[in-house]
């Protein structure tokens, strides 16, 4: 990629270092790589506006994460917010209910507001 990044603005460094990366280093790597791609010049231009204030972020439309969020919301609406049980969203999505709950938290889905 032949880019020379010489510095990271303090505001971006603080946001990146305090962000809750859900225990997945690959998410951080992807964010840094995207930032490098978007950078013009030698100061890293991290899109920190996409990182929310509570440790979660709104997925960018059209991404895998945004599509996953939309699908989960659709299944929760179909099941009237029921996650577990044979007719719950988790069963319909062919996953464990604990996995679905974890994903709703990671994606910032407020289950009380999806209906």
Phi, psi and omega in degrees: 000352170046036176253143180251103177264120184257336181206161175238122180305143184305318181297318179293317180299318180296314181296316181294323183281337180261354181293141176277105185271018177050033175069017184240106182295335180294328177296318177295315178303315179298319180295316179295316180299316178298319179299318179297318180298320182281344185290133172243118183104202186252352177265126181301127179254081180282133180283068185292344178293339178282344178271123184289187183266350185245019179089002177237162179224157177276124181297145178287130182306138177089354179274165178302319181296318179294320179294320177297317179299314179298320180294316179298316179299319179299315179293322177295321177294319180297329184256015182051047177072007178283122182266309186264173178092170184295335179252012181280168182298321181298314180297319180292334178266002178060052177213166177289149180296326178295326177293316180297317179299316178299317180293322178296322178293314182298323183271000178070032180276120176270103186298338180283343185252001183281337181279000000 
